[in-house]
Amino acid sequence: MTPHELRARTKRFAVAVIRLHRSLPRSDEARVIGRQLLRSGTSIGANYRTACRPRSDADFIAKLGIVIEESDETAFWLELLVDAGVVAAKTVAEALDEVEQLIRIFVASRETARRSARARRLANRKREK
């Protein structure tokens, strides 16, 4: 998956989270959890876009870490909505599946970036000797 495709995918996910938020019941707990979900779910795409314009390898890796944290937090809020009985599991099943896939993609990307950065550092050290 290219960075452009992943940016589009995270944007679609943000739109799905917005729509899910709109469909939540009008209870106090749904309002509180829903706001948290809305913040973390929409920030995944925004933070990924930022990660795509890094100043360095370390910056890219750090920003991907933020994307992973926001993705994991989003999964938590989705699970909490179900566990607290605010919504049925089928209501959030698609969003939960998507965010779990995104987490796996971002974790793999970060590990690849770490390996690549490490290999570049080693190559640079060998050239300097």
Secondary structure, 3 states (H helix, E strand, C coil): CCHHHHHHHHHHHHHHHHHHHHHCCCCHHHHHHHHHHHHHHHHHHHHHHHHCCCCCHHHHHHHHHHHHHHHHHHHHHHHHHHHCCCCCHHHHHHHHHHHHHHHHHHHHHHHHHHHHHHHHHHHHHHHHC
